[in-house]
Amino acid sequence: MQQVKALNVAIVGGGPGCRAIMDMIFSGKLSQLRMKLIGVADTDPDAVGYRYAREKGIYTTKNYRDLYSLEELNLVIELTGSDVVANKIFLTKPANVRLVDHVVARLFWDLFEIEEQRITDRKLAEGRLQESEEKYRVLFETAKDAVFVSDETGGFLDVNQAACKSLGYSKAELLKSSNKEIDADPRGYEAFLKIRDGLVDKITFEVNQRRKDGTLLPVEITGSFFDSGGRRMALAIARDVTDRKQAEDKLKEAQRYTRGLIEANLDALV
């Protein structure tokens, strides 16, 4: 591919606008336009852009017509803000040299600022998204409850360390499985289908999950669906209720024992 030759550019008007454009050229922000600044003219040698050009070793002059003698000059950017100066340059410049007056330059500058703001906003949004994802990942991995993210078929897309620990599987093993496979009875998958098909927005139920060693783990699952990047996913948070179940069993046993004593005492009184 043939490389596009850079435009040799001279600026008339060495004020702040000149300095700003020079900064953009030197920083590469105008690299897509392939500009090379070769001269600056201003009647005031103390103008900020004029002095900056001298510091950079760029040709400077008080008379803009001197710029016409620069070798292979392609473009003059007029930044004085004077229509009189712009008209004089237009009438006196060589035929092969193009002119961008201050009106067009202003429009160009506004468009550049809009693009710069768009880039800045995008970078900020990307930064916020990355920060949010990092916070999500920390919360996801450090959660005490098991967390499962699955697709619309129930196949696992992501699981946290608590899920791996509670079921005795590695993360790689769980990601090859599904909620239908680890639930010990069909009630779990039936609940999944209810939220997937929109019958309920959120559901909480109890089910036994099957560990890798074949033992059963009683859990309370809260599940819902969400959209991510146009894709529907299910989020299920499973809380180990072993202690609660044991406490409930002990309470039931105590109630049965108490009821038995009462019935025995009543029989003795009869």
C-alpha positions as a Markdown table, in Angstrom:
| # | Residue | x | y | z |
|---|---|---|---|---|
| 1 | Met | 0.0 | 0.0 | 0.0 |
| 2 | Gln | 1.4 | 3.4 | -1.0 |
| 3 | Gln | 2.0 | 5.7 | 1.9 |
| 4 | Val | 0.1 | 9.0 | 1.8 |
| 5 | Lys | 2.5 | 12.0 | 1.8 |
| 6 | Ala | 2.2 | 14.4 | 4.7 |
| 7 | Leu | 0.7 | 17.9 | 4.0 |
| 8 | Asn | 3.1 | 20.7 | 4.6 |
| 9 | Val | 1.2 | 23.3 | 6.6 |
| 10 | Ala | 1.8 | 26.9 | 7.6 |
| 11 | Ile | -0.2 | 28.9 | 10.1 |
| 12 | Val | -1.0 | 32.6 | 9.9 |
| 13 | Gly | -1.8 | 33.9 | 13.4 |
| 14 | Gly | 0.4 | 32.8 | 16.2 |
| 15 | Gly | -2.0 | 33.1 | 19.1 |
| 16 | Pro | -3.4 | 30.4 | 21.5 |
| 17 | Gly | -5.2 | 28.6 | 18.6 |
| 18 | Cys | -1.9 | 28.2 | 16.8 |
| 19 | Arg | -0.3 | 26.8 | 20.0 |
| 20 | Ala | -3.2 | 24.3 | 20.4 |
| 21 | Ile | -3.0 | 23.1 | 16.8 |
| 22 | Met | 0.8 | 22.7 | 17.1 |
| 23 | Asp | 0.3 | 20.6 | 20.3 |
| 24 | Met | -2.2 | 18.4 | 18.4 |
| 25 | Ile | 0.2 | 17.9 | 15.5 |
| 26 | Phe | 3.2 | 17.2 | 17.7 |
| 27 | Ser | 1.2 | 14.8 | 20.0 |
| 28 | Gly | 0.0 | 12.8 | 17.0 |
| 29 | Lys | -3.7 | 13.6 | 17.6 |
| 30 | Leu | -4.0 | 14.8 | 14.0 |
| 31 | Ser | -2.0 | 11.8 | 12.7 |
| 32 | Gln | -5.0 | 10.7 | 10.5 |
| 33 | Leu | -4.6 | 14.0 | 8.6 |
| 34 | Arg | -0.9 | 13.6 | 8.2 |
| 35 | Met | 0.1 | 17.2 | 8.7 |
| 36 | Lys | 3.6 | 18.6 | 9.0 |
| 37 | Leu | 4.0 | 22.1 | 10.3 |
| 38 | Ile | 6.7 | 24.0 | 8.4 |
| 39 | Gly | 6.0 | 27.7 | 9.2 |
| 40 | Val | 4.2 | 30.2 | 11.4 |
| 41 | Ala | 3.5 | 33.9 | 10.7 |
| 42 | Asp | 2.4 | 36.6 | 13.1 |
| 43 | Thr | 2.9 | 40.4 | 13.3 |
| 44 | Asp | 3.5 | 40.0 | 17.0 |
| 45 | Pro | 6.7 | 38.0 | 17.7 |
| 46 | Asp | 5.7 | 37.6 | 21.3 |
| 47 | Ala | 2.5 | 35.7 | 20.5 |
| 48 | Val | 2.4 | 32.4 | 22.3 |
| 49 | Gly | 2.2 | 30.2 | 19.2 |
| 50 | Tyr | 4.9 | 32.2 | 17.4 |
| 51 | Arg | 7.3 | 31.8 | 20.3 |
| 52 | Tyr | 6.4 | 28.1 | 20.6 |
| 53 | Ala | 7.2 | 27.6 | 16.9 |
| 54 | Arg | 10.6 | 29.2 | 17.4 |
| 55 | Glu | 11.3 | 26.9 | 20.4 |
| 56 | Lys | 10.5 | 23.9 | 18.2 |
| 57 | Gly | 12.8 | 25.2 | 15.4 |
| 58 | Ile | 10.0 | 25.9 | 13.0 |
| 59 | Tyr | 10.3 | 28.8 | 10.5 |
| 60 | Thr | 8.7 | 32.0 | 11.8 |
| 61 | Thr | 8.1 | 35.3 | 10.1 |
| 62 | Lys | 6.1 | 38.6 | 10.7 |
| 63 | Asn | 5.0 | 38.7 | 7.0 |
| 64 | Tyr | 2.7 | 35.9 | 6.0 |
| 65 | Arg | 3.7 | 36.2 | 2.3 |
| 66 | Asp | 7.2 | 34.9 | 3.3 |
| 67 | Leu | 5.4 | 31.5 | 3.9 |
| 68 | Tyr | 4.7 | 31.2 | 0.2 |
| 69 | Ser | 8.4 | 30.6 | -0.5 |
| 70 | Leu | 8.6 | 27.6 | 1.8 |
| 71 | Glu | 9.4 | 24.4 | -0.2 |
| 72 | Glu | 6.4 | 22.2 | -1.1 |
| 73 | Leu | 3.9 | 24.3 | 1.0 |
| 74 | Asn | 0.5 | 22.6 | 0.6 |
| 75 | Leu | -1.9 | 24.4 | 3.0 |
| 76 | Val | -2.2 | 27.7 | 4.9 |
| 77 | Ile | -4.4 | 27.8 | 8.0 |
| 78 | Glu | -5.5 | 31.3 | 8.8 |
| 79 | Leu | -6.2 | 31.8 | 12.5 |
| 80 | Thr | -6.1 | 35.6 | 12.9 |
| 81 | Gly | -9.9 | 35.8 | 12.9 |
| 82 | Ser | -9.8 | 38.6 | 10.4 |
| 83 | Asp | -11.8 | 38.3 | 7.2 |
| 84 | Val | -9.6 | 41.0 | 5.7 |
| 85 | Val | -6.5 | 38.9 | 6.3 |
| 86 | Ala | -8.2 | 35.8 | 5.1 |
| 87 | Asn | -9.2 | 37.5 | 1.8 |
| 88 | Lys | -5.7 | 38.8 | 1.3 |
| 89 | Ile | -4.2 | 35.4 | 1.7 |
| 90 | Phe | -6.8 | 33.9 | -0.7 |
| 91 | Leu | -5.9 | 36.5 | -3.4 |
| 92 | Thr | -2.1 | 36.3 | -3.0 |
| 93 | Lys | -1.4 | 32.7 | -2.2 |
| 94 | Pro | 0.1 | 30.4 | -4.9 |
| 95 | Ala | -2.5 | 28.5 | -6.9 |
| 96 | Asn | -1.3 | 25.1 | -5.7 |
| 97 | Val | -1.6 | 26.1 | -2.0 |
| 98 | Arg | -5.0 | 25.6 | -0.3 |
| 99 | Leu | -6.4 | 27.9 | 2.4 |
| 100 | Val | -8.4 | 27.0 | 5.5 |
| 101 | Asp | -9.7 | 30.3 | 7.0 |
| 102 | His | -10.6 | 30.9 | 10.6 |
| 103 | Val | -14.3 | 30.0 | 10.1 |
| 104 | Val | -13.5 | 26.6 | 8.7 |
| 105 | Ala | -10.7 | 26.2 | 11.3 |
| 106 | Arg | -13.2 | 27.0 | 14.1 |
| 107 | Leu | -15.6 | 24.3 | 12.8 |
| 108 | Phe | -12.7 | 21.9 | 12.6 |
| 109 | Trp | -11.7 | 22.7 | 16.1 |
| 110 | Asp | -15.2 | 22.2 | 17.4 |
| 111 | Leu | -15.5 | 18.8 | 15.7 |
| 112 | Phe | -12.1 | 17.9 | 17.1 |
| 113 | Glu | -13.2 | 18.8 | 20.6 |
| 114 | Ile | -16.4 | 16.8 | 20.2 |
| 115 | Glu | -14.4 | 13.8 | 19.1 |
| 116 | Glu | -12.0 | 14.3 | 22.0 |
| 117 | Gln | -14.9 | 14.5 | 24.4 |
| 118 | Arg | -16.4 | 11.3 | 22.9 |
| 119 | Ile | -13.1 | 9.5 | 23.3 |
| 120 | Thr | -12.8 | 10.8 | 26.9 |
| 121 | Asp | -16.4 | 9.7 | 27.7 |
| 122 | Arg | -15.8 | 6.3 | 26.2 |
| 123 | Lys | -12.6 | 5.8 | 28.2 |
| 124 | Leu | -14.4 | 6.9 | 31.4 |
| 125 | Ala | -17.3 | 4.5 | 30.7 |
| 126 | Glu | -14.8 | 1.7 | 30.0 |
| 127 | Gly | -13.0 | 2.5 | 33.2 |
| 128 | Arg | -16.2 | 2.5 | 35.2 |
| 129 | Leu | -17.3 | -0.8 | 33.5 |
| 130 | Gln | -13.9 | -2.3 | 34.4 |
| 131 | Glu | -14.1 | -1.1 | 37.9 |
| 132 | Ser | -17.7 | -2.4 | 38.2 |
| 133 | Glu | -16.6 | -5.8 | 36.8 |
| 134 | Glu | -13.7 | -6.0 | 39.2 |
| 135 | Lys | -16.0 | -5.2 | 42.2 |
| 136 | Tyr | -18.5 | -7.8 | 40.9 |
| 137 | Arg | -15.7 | -10.4 | 40.6 |
| 138 | Val | -14.5 | -9.7 | 44.1 |
| 139 | Leu | -18.0 | -10.0 | 45.5 |
| 140 | Phe | -18.7 | -13.0 | 43.4 |
| 141 | Glu | -15.6 | -14.9 | 44.5 |
| 142 | Thr | -15.7 | -13.9 | 48.2 |
| 143 | Ala | -19.5 | -14.6 | 48.7 |
| 144 | Lys | -20.1 | -17.1 | 51.4 |
| 145 | Asp | -23.1 | -18.6 | 49.6 |
| 146 | Ala | -22.7 | -20.6 | 46.4 |
| 147 | Val | -23.4 | -18.6 | 43.3 |
| 148 | Phe | -24.3 | -20.1 | 39.9 |
| 149 | Val | -24.7 | -18.3 | 36.6 |
| 150 | Ser | -26.2 | -20.4 | 33.8 |
| 151 | Asp | -27.6 | -20.0 | 30.3 |
| 152 | Glu | -31.2 | -20.5 | 29.2 |
| 153 | Thr | -30.7 | -24.3 | 29.1 |
| 154 | Gly | -29.4 | -24.4 | 32.7 |
| 155 | Gly | -25.8 | -25.0 | 31.7 |
| 156 | Phe | -23.3 | -23.3 | 34.0 |
| 157 | Leu | -21.5 | -20.3 | 32.6 |
| 158 | Asp | -19.8 | -19.3 | 35.9 |
| 159 | Val | -19.6 | -20.4 | 39.5 |
| 160 | Asn | -17.8 | -19.1 | 42.5 |
| 161 | Gln | -15.4 | -20.7 | 44.9 |
| 162 | Ala | -18.2 | -21.3 | 47.5 |
| 163 | Ala | -20.1 | -23.4 | 44.9 |
| 164 | Cys | -17.0 | -25.5 | 44.2 |
| 165 | Lys | -16.3 | -26.0 | 47.9 |
| 166 | Ser | -19.8 | -26.9 | 48.9 |
| 167 | Leu | -20.2 | -29.5 | 46.1 |
| 168 | Gly | -16.7 | -30.8 | 46.0 |
| 169 | Tyr | -16.2 | -30.1 | 42.3 |
| 170 | Ser | -13.5 | -28.1 | 40.6 |
| 171 | Lys | -14.6 | -25.0 | 38.7 |
| 172 | Ala | -13.8 | -26.7 | 35.4 |
| 173 | Glu | -15.9 | -29.7 | 36.3 |
| 174 | Leu | -18.9 | -27.5 | 37.3 |
| 175 | Leu | -18.7 | -25.5 | 34.1 |
| 176 | Lys | -19.2 | -28.8 | 32.2 |
| 177 | Ser | -22.4 | -29.5 | 34.2 |
| 178 | Ser | -25.8 | -27.9 | 34.7 |
| 179 | Asn | -28.3 | -27.2 | 37.5 |
| 180 | Lys | -30.4 | -30.1 | 36.2 |
| 181 | Glu | -27.5 | -32.5 | 36.9 |
| 182 | Ile | -26.6 | -31.3 | 40.4 |
| 183 | Asp | -30.1 | -31.1 | 41.7 |
| 184 | Ala | -31.1 | -34.3 | 43.3 |
| 185 | Asp | -34.8 | -34.0 | 42.4 |
| 186 | Pro | -36.7 | -32.4 | 39.5 |
| 187 | Arg | -38.1 | -29.5 | 41.6 |
| 188 | Gly | -35.0 | -27.5 | 41.0 |
| 189 | Tyr | -35.1 | -27.6 | 37.2 |
| 190 | Glu | -38.9 | -27.0 | 37.3 |
| 191 | Ala | -38.3 | -23.8 | 39.3 |
| 192 | Phe | -35.6 | -22.8 | 36.8 |
| 193 | Leu | -38.1 | -23.2 | 33.9 |
| 194 | Lys | -40.6 | -21.0 | 35.7 |
| 195 | Ile | -38.3 | -18.0 | 35.9 |
| 196 | Arg | -36.9 | -18.7 | 32.4 |
| 197 | Asp | -40.3 | -18.7 | 30.8 |
| 198 | Gly | -41.4 | -15.6 | 32.7 |
| 199 | Leu | -44.0 | -17.2 | 34.9 |
| 200 | Val | -42.3 | -15.6 | 37.9 |
| 201 | Asp | -39.6 | -12.9 | 38.1 |
| 202 | Lys | -37.9 | -14.4 | 41.1 |
| 203 | Ile | -38.2 | -17.6 | 43.0 |
| 204 | Thr | -37.0 | -19.1 | 46.3 |
| 205 | Phe | -37.2 | -22.8 | 47.0 |
| 206 | Glu | -35.4 | -25.6 | 48.8 |
| 207 | Val | -33.8 | -28.6 | 47.1 |
| 208 | Asn | -31.1 | -31.1 | 47.7 |
| 209 | Gln | -28.0 | -30.7 | 45.6 |
| 210 | Arg | -25.9 | -33.8 | 44.9 |
| 211 | Arg | -22.2 | -33.5 | 45.9 |
| 212 | Lys | -19.4 | -35.1 | 43.9 |
| 213 | Asp | -19.1 | -37.9 | 46.6 |
| 214 | Gly | -22.8 | -38.7 | 46.2 |
| 215 | Thr | -24.0 | -37.2 | 49.5 |
| 216 | Leu | -26.9 | -34.7 | 49.5 |
| 217 | Leu | -26.6 | -31.0 | 50.5 |
| 218 | Pro | -29.9 | -29.2 | 51.5 |
| 219 | Val | -29.9 | -25.7 | 50.1 |
| 220 | Glu | -32.3 | -22.8 | 49.8 |
| 221 | Ile | -32.0 | -21.3 | 46.3 |
| 222 | Thr | -33.0 | -17.8 | 45.2 |
| 223 | Gly | -33.1 | -17.5 | 41.4 |
| 224 | Ser | -33.8 | -14.9 | 38.8 |
| 225 | Phe | -33.0 | -14.1 | 35.1 |
| 226 | Phe | -31.1 | -11.0 | 33.9 |
| 227 | Asp | -29.8 | -9.6 | 30.6 |
| 228 | Ser | -26.1 | -9.2 | 29.8 |
| 229 | Gly | -25.0 | -7.9 | 26.4 |
| 230 | Gly | -28.3 | -9.0 | 24.9 |
| 231 | Arg | -28.0 | -12.5 | 26.3 |
| 232 | Arg | -30.4 | -13.8 | 29.0 |
| 233 | Met | -28.7 | -15.6 | 32.0 |
| 234 | Ala | -29.9 | -17.1 | 35.2 |
| 235 | Leu | -28.4 | -16.2 | 38.6 |
| 236 | Ala | -28.9 | -18.6 | 41.4 |
| 237 | Ile | -27.7 | -18.1 | 45.0 |
| 238 | Ala | -27.7 | -21.3 | 47.0 |
| 239 | Arg | -27.5 | -21.1 | 50.8 |
| 240 | Asp | -26.5 | -24.2 | 52.8 |
| 241 | Val | -29.4 | -24.9 | 55.2 |
| 242 | Thr | -27.9 | -28.0 | 56.8 |
| 243 | Asp | -27.8 | -26.4 | 60.3 |
| 244 | Arg | -31.3 | -25.2 | 59.9 |
| 245 | Lys | -32.6 | -28.6 | 58.8 |
| 246 | Gln | -30.8 | -30.3 | 61.7 |
| 247 | Ala | -32.3 | -27.7 | 64.1 |
| 248 | Glu | -35.8 | -28.3 | 62.6 |
| 249 | Asp | -35.3 | -32.1 | 62.9 |
| 250 | Lys | -34.3 | -31.7 | 66.5 |
| 251 | Leu | -37.3 | -29.5 | 67.2 |
| 252 | Lys | -39.6 | -32.0 | 65.5 |
| 253 | Glu | -38.1 | -34.8 | 67.6 |
| 254 | Ala | -38.5 | -32.8 | 70.8 |
| 255 | Gln | -42.1 | -32.0 | 69.9 |
| 256 | Arg | -42.8 | -35.7 | 69.2 |
| 257 | Tyr | -41.1 | -36.6 | 72.5 |
| 258 | Thr | -43.1 | -34.0 | 74.4 |
| 259 | Arg | -46.3 | -35.1 | 72.7 |
| 260 | Gly | -45.5 | -38.7 | 73.6 |
| 261 | Leu | -45.0 | -37.8 | 77.3 |
| 262 | Ile | -48.3 | -35.8 | 77.4 |
| 263 | Glu | -50.2 | -38.7 | 75.8 |
| 264 | Ala | -48.6 | -41.2 | 78.2 |
| 265 | Asn | -49.6 | -39.0 | 81.2 |
| 266 | Leu | -53.1 | -38.7 | 79.9 |
| 267 | Asp | -53.4 | -42.4 | 79.5 |
| 268 | Ala | -52.2 | -42.9 | 83.0 |
| 269 | Leu | -54.8 | -40.5 | 84.3 |
| 270 | Val | -57.6 | -42.3 | 82.6 |
